[in-house]
Amino acid sequence: MVSGVMRELAPPFVVPGPSGVAARTRLKGLTTLDEDVLRQVGAHLGSLAGRDLKARCRDGLEHDGEAWAARKRELTPLSSARWAGALTKATHDQWALARRCTLAHLQSLEAGVRMLRHRLSLPLGAKGTKRAPGGYHSRREWHAKSRRLHMLENRLARERADWETGRVRVVRGGKRLARTRHHLPAAQLTQAQWRQRWEADRWFVQADGESGKRYGNETLRLTPEGRVSIKLPAPLAHLANAPHGRYTLTATARFTHRGQEWADRVEANRAVAYRIHHDPERGRWYVTASWQIPASPTLPLGAALAAGVIGVDMNADHLAAWRLDAHGNPIGHPRRFFYDLTGTAQHRDAQVRHALTRLLHWARTCGVKAIAVEDLDFKAEKTREKHGRKRRFRQLISGMPTGRLRARLTSMTDATGIAIIAVDPAYTSKWGAQHWQKPMTGPTRKTTRHDAASIAIGRRAQGHPIRRRTAPPRAHQSDVHGHRTAQADRSVPGREGPRPRIPGPRTRCVPPDADRTRATRTPKTVRDVRSEQKWVQDSLLSTD
């Protein structure tokens, strides 16, 4: 059991489905002129996006609808009304994202300051608990941490001032790529290669869809046959090769993923947003189509768990899963779906998708309609001040793609009819190993701590206690009072009642026809036959 006061557990809930989808495909067959037009359009609109972002950051918290309209009017002569709307909306979304990141950084600094103050207040060498670390090991470490506390307090004061005034720090193209410019040898890049990436990431060729317009988008238009045309900005109208200031690309686009759904939308003139972007490393152009979908009706928790559940425990290198029946009993053997989270972001994302695909295939084979996962959030656990000496542990939890896995799993299960149930992650690994790891280990099966945690996650989603079946007293294990167990749910009728009476004997040593055989068989031991006989007077005996 966990020492101290156990925190209150949050109830499990069914995760709502996605509200939008996206599909990407490659633009094949572009000519040199097509690529030159795309570069000019992207560079021109990218410069306007940078100018608009600067104006939005300057307004801060004083921004309102009138300021938004003024920005749009300023951009319209340099592009078009629809391009200006797409630019201002993208700028607003980027500022809002930077605002949320600032709040997350502020909360992280506050957690670090609290932890440092707590540990500095303890004596040197004081032992910690499971909930909070102890004091520092030496006077030298205490002095270094006190200096770090002053640095974090100054940084915290600066971030609070920026948050109150609405100031954000945004780099179009990415702060990481901007810093890479000063470390080109370490990144194995030349200045020309870095410049190509920098320009490609700062281009802007994306437009929001409009319902009722032709093929769902007037600015970036894709026909059902895959023909791509762009409404050129006003300064680049001389590059048009089609009527009404449009440029039609030679390449065509074919969507394999959700292609029929996309075709149905564009034929019905429903809104579809598009984004064209360039990959300098591969020298390829891509187009991404996205649209909103109605939220799928969420299944009730009881209906989702009617056919059992698959509990999934996410780890640094694999997903540990175990299938449970409707009563919380593990069925079959545990399954493990491995992935490799090293390398580029695209490689890591592909590894996560592959592992989730195998998990969903197994769930459909089993006929299960629910997958239980932990509602993980490592914001408070990744602080350097809490796990300063445990560097590998901090890297471990920082590298686990909890948010990406949850988003991917939710979007992938939407088309399969499988519900995702999020449970409180508290004590699942500890209690799972305590109650399930040893009992589920056999001569031919080795149950790991992660496998046992998947059972705990599944049982918590079903509302069962994680503790295994409670062993009854010795007298209750026989037929004295019938079979009693705490395995079933508390609301099940007859949960603590005796089992039904089965006719016939209950032991293996007595055959079913014991009464008849016992009456007719001959004793095997030698006895005095006369002692076994009884004299009975015959009532019809003659007395003549």
Secondary structure, DSSP 8 states (H G I E B T S, - for coil): --SS--------EE----SEEEEEEE-BS--HHHHHHHHHHHHHHHHHHHHHHHHHHHHGGG--HHHHHHHHHHHTTTS-HHHHHHHHHHHHHHHHHHHHHHHHHHHHHHHHHHHHHHHHTS-TT----SSS----SSHHHHHHHHHHHHHHHHHHHHHHHHHHHT-----TT-HHHHHHTT-HHHHT--HHHHHHHHHHHH---EE---TTSGGG-SSEEE-TT-EEEEE--GGGGGG--BTTTEEEEEEE----TTHHHHHHHHHTT---EEEEEEETTTTEEEEEEEEE--------HHHHTTT-EEEEEE-SSEEEEEEE-TTS-EEEEEEEEE----S-HHHHHHHHHHHHHHHHHHHHHHT--EEEEE----TTT--TTTSSS-HHHHHHHHH--HHHHHHHHHHHHTTTT-EEEEE--TTHHHHHIIIIITTT-BTTB---HHHHHHHHHHHHHHT--SS------TGGGTTSS----S-S-TTSTTTTS-----SS-SSSSS-TTHHHHHHH---SS---HHHH------TT----
